[in-house]
């Protein structure tokens, strides 16, 4: 049954930045559940990841942008970049709408960023 499957809502294991510039913990969520992710990134560097289970995704977007950087979404991938010179805490929310048994479901990824 699809609603019992686990999937990687936002995978942080496959970052597309050097390991020292971008660190996080892989996150798993079941359908319809929100996930909280802690991320560390060097000031001015980019950090991002992609979603798995792309065929079920209807939409994927930034619903609360960061105050001290920017997030871009292309297809099933996202990338965060802090403002140059900024150091401190930042946060943003990504919302995923996907097809599941019984209709569309929503999950949010609350991403807390420590910029060093």
Secondary structure, 3 states (H helix, E strand, C coil): CHHHCEECCCCCCCCCCCCCCEEECCCCEECCCCEEEEEEECCCCEEEEECCCHHHEEEEEEEECCCCEEEEEECCEEEEEECCCCCEEEEEEEEEEEEECCEEEEEEEEEEEEEC
